[in-house]
């Protein structure tokens, strides 16, 4: 019987593989988004068993969480996230290099490269300032 400190919130052991639906719930994205990420991020390669069922290992789960963070929290584009993940510091789990982050965090620096976006936090702050101005 597994020890309780080795079992996650979902009832699985810490190193257990997750099915695509379980990972989708854990990250908070639909399953089709995970399948799309597999086509855009070559590092994300889940095991495919009979019936093409996908199973994500612990390293795949960590990578999917990192991709989600870059795309949905930091506001990177898919291309920007790919570049951030391909840099050596990112493979070790560190934050993306300052060059990649600075393109998204300085919207007043002129027109950044095609596809660059503004971080979500900056948009939320702007929205709050606009709402306060309208009151």
C-alpha positions as a printed NumPy array, in Angstrom:
array([[  0.   ,   0.   ,   0.   ],
       [  1.485,   3.42 ,  -0.96 ],
       [  2.363,   5.87 ,   1.757],
       [  0.049,   8.869,   2.06 ],
       [  2.912,  11.366,   1.583],
       [  3.644,   9.856,  -1.841],
       [  0.076,  10.202,  -3.134],
       [ -1.049,  13.356,  -4.936],
       [ -4.367,  15.179,  -4.697],
       [ -5.745,  13.059,  -7.53 ],
       [ -5.064,   9.809,  -5.629],
       [ -2.152,   8.757,  -7.842],
       [  1.413,   8.118,  -6.768],
       [  3.839,  11.005,  -7.266],
       [  5.541,   9.453, -10.333],
       [  2.412,   7.983, -11.956],
       [  1.59 ,   8.812, -15.558],
       [ -1.457,  10.949, -16.292],
       [ -3.967,  10.412, -19.065],
       [ -4.643,  13.398, -21.316],
       [ -7.929,  14.164, -19.551],
       [ -6.283,  14.126, -16.135],
       [ -3.53 ,  16.479, -17.291],
       [ -6.078,  18.773, -18.936],
       [ -7.976,  19.077, -15.658],
       [ -4.766,  19.588, -13.683],
       [ -3.578,  22.435, -15.935],
       [ -7.011,  23.86 , -16.69 ],
       [ -7.053,  23.584, -20.478],
       [ -9.163,  21.445, -22.835],
       [ -7.648,  18.204, -24.159],
       [ -7.506,  19.556, -27.716],
       [ -5.135,  22.273, -26.497],
       [ -2.722,  19.625, -25.202],
       [ -2.884,  17.823, -28.56 ],
       [ -2.2  ,  21.154, -30.311],
       [  0.799,  21.812, -28.041],
       [  2.204,  18.424, -29.069],
       [  2.292,  19.666, -32.673],
       [  3.983,  22.966, -31.758],
       [  6.399,  21.897, -29.011],
       [  8.547,  18.947, -30.145],
       [  9.761,  18.394, -26.56 ],
       [  6.22 ,  17.383, -25.488],
       [  6.022,  13.722, -26.456],
       [  3.616,  11.656, -24.33 ],
       [  3.606,   7.887, -24.545],
       [  0.934,   6.567, -26.903],
       [ -0.451,   3.163, -26.074],
       [ -3.05 ,   1.04 , -27.82 ],
       [ -5.849,   3.02 , -29.342],
       [ -3.5  ,   6.046, -29.467],
       [ -4.268,   6.835, -25.821],
       [ -1.839,   9.42 , -24.495],
       [ -0.052,   9.039, -21.169],
       [  2.083,  11.868, -19.792],
       [  5.169,  11.073, -17.684],
       [  6.264,  13.349, -14.833],
       [  8.647,  15.27 , -17.123],
       [  5.85 ,  15.727, -19.704],
       [  3.558,  17.063, -16.965],
       [  6.228,  19.531, -15.83 ],
       [  6.793,  20.663, -19.432],
       [  3.051,  21.097, -20.063],
       [  2.77 ,  23.166, -16.869],
       [  5.728,  25.296, -18.025],
       [  4.132,  25.799, -21.463],
       [  0.861,  26.795, -19.805],
       [  2.693,  29.284, -17.588],
       [  4.506,  30.86 , -20.537],
       [  1.402,  31.098, -22.731],
       [ -1.372,  31.904, -20.265],
       [  0.369,  33.633, -17.347],
       [  3.352,  35.353, -18.941],
       [  1.476,  36.103, -22.182],
       [  4.023,  34.626, -24.592],
       [  3.055,  33.669, -28.112],
       [  3.54 ,  30.047, -29.139],
       [  6.699,  31.021, -31.038],
       [  8.   ,  33.007, -28.075],
       [  7.344,  30.108, -25.714],
       [  9.129,  27.732, -28.097],
       [ 12.169,  30.002, -28.098],
       [ 12.093,  30.35 , -24.309],
       [ 11.925,  26.567, -23.888],
       [ 14.758,  25.969, -26.352],
       [ 17.189,  28.137, -24.386],
       [ 19.512,  26.126, -22.087],
       [ 18.414,  27.875, -18.864],
       [ 14.77 ,  27.043, -19.597],
       [ 15.444,  23.33 , -19.981],
       [ 16.626,  23.205, -16.39 ],
       [ 13.332,  24.745, -15.256],
       [ 14.656,  28.277, -14.787],
       [ 12.836,  31.396, -15.9  ],
       [ 13.126,  32.395, -19.557],
       [ 16.111,  34.479, -20.532],
       [ 15.674,  38.237, -20.011],
       [ 15.813,  38.873, -23.768],
       [ 12.665,  36.818, -24.423],
       [ 10.821,  38.246, -21.427],
       [ 11.778,  41.85 , -22.153],
       [ 10.126,  41.72 , -25.576],
       [  6.786,  41.149, -23.876],
       [  7.215,  43.355, -20.833],
       [  8.105,  46.604, -22.603],
       [  5.176,  47.473, -24.865],
       [  6.397,  51.075, -25.235],
       [  9.757,  49.998, -26.715],
       [  8.429,  50.381, -30.24 ],
       [  7.072,  47.564, -32.322],
       [  8.562,  44.288, -31.071],
       [  8.968,  41.282, -33.301],
       [  5.894,  39.988, -35.092],
       [  3.619,  38.011, -32.748],
       [  4.946,  39.544, -29.517],
       [  2.276,  40.249, -26.924],
       [  1.721,  42.145, -23.714],
       [  1.812,  40.23 , -20.416],
       [ -1.552,  39.405, -18.896],
       [ -0.666,  41.227, -15.666],
       [ -0.135,  44.485, -17.6  ],
       [ -3.49 ,  44.105, -19.35 ],
       [ -5.296,  43.458, -16.063],
       [ -3.681,  46.539, -14.496],
       [ -4.683,  48.644, -17.512],
       [ -8.237,  47.342, -17.326],
       [ -8.432,  48.256, -13.64 ],
       [ -7.14 ,  51.778, -14.325],
       [ -9.671,  52.251, -17.122],
       [-12.528,  50.984, -14.947],
       [-11.5  ,  53.396, -12.16 ],
       [-11.366,  56.272, -14.648],
       [-14.912,  55.53 , -15.84 ],
       [-16.338,  55.516, -12.303]])
